[in-house]
Amino acid sequence: MTEKKELLFDCLILGAGPAGFSAGIYASRGNLKTAIIDINMFGGQPSNYFELENYPGFPIIGGYELMEKFEEHTDKFGVEKFPMVEIERVNLLGGLKEIETKENIFKANTVIIATGAQAKKLNIPGEAEYKGRGVSYCAVCDGTFYKDKIVAVIGGGNSALEEAHYLTKYAKKVYIIHRREGLRADKIVCSRVCQNNKIEFILNSSVVEIKGTDVVKKIIIQNTKTDEIKELEVDGVFPYIGLSPNVELFSGQLKQNKNGFIETDVNMQTSVRGVFAAGDVRNTPLRQVITAAADGAIAAQSAIKYLETEPVNITLPFADLL
Ligand code: NAP
């Protein structure tokens, strides 16, 4: 067995979405030897968004395109990149933090957690069984498979409505099924969706089961007011019912709220010194590309300040500049 290589950094960023990229730009520009690790390809959740229309400076831009720009910008400042890396072990509690992967042991004086969040599951019968065979959590990735078909989008937030609107590019009919009367999505999104005649709302309703043969054929819906049950024939189901944070690796080491999101102060400092959190993974009132990017900048700035005041544990190429 080959020995794992030890790699030393001033700042190690976990997660390469808008928060991670922004943290990388600020940390590296602040003379910290910086690396970003991600379990997937770089880009994070926004890479799967069809379009964004609220990132300042870009009235309309594809999510993938915007993340490519973020990555290019990060490259400009020489951030070391480790995509498609699975983390096996994390120890955040010492002065020198350790992140072990299959091939390397990363050691860093500061860690910025920007691992984001993932689609919450409905946890109903049929959901896991038909994942990839009619159940999808990514309209941009899978929408094209539903040309002239009927799909159901579940949820009443911005994601559900925006992705339902996107799916009408392909599907002949899109149901939005929401568990109550009022929608959570922004008014501008609601009014656009309401004008789309391929979309039909089914309100006060929960999907209680997904059924099919080899692929999805129908869903069972229960009215949340009357308990009435009905069947609806659909070819695809897209749950967009919110996000849960990607925190399994850190659980027990950091303070989290009741939903698992990491608690930070305004400087993105977590309950562990030298560990910062940024973007969707933290307890924040707004989860947008712009707020994630802002969090990343603050977290990196806080990491820089922390290294100026704390005794540094290892000699790094940039340590003499501190
Ligand atoms: P969200 O805003 O939390 O909305 C989740 C929706 O799913 C809510 O309508 C909720 O119902 C429903 N829901 C939750 N659990 C459910 C369950 N078990 N069964 C059925 N329905 C359930 O989540 P999101 O739409 O994924 O958005 C996440 C964040 O990203 C938000 O902050 C959002 O504003 C942001 N976002 C922004 C944009 C944009 O600005 N362009 C685009 C996408 C997302 P209730 O309403 O009854 O709670």
Residues whose N, C-alpha, C, O or C-beta is under 5 A from the ligand:
A	BS01	NAP	G155 G156 G157 N158 S159 A160 R179 R180 G182 R184 Y240 I241 G242 L243 L286 R287
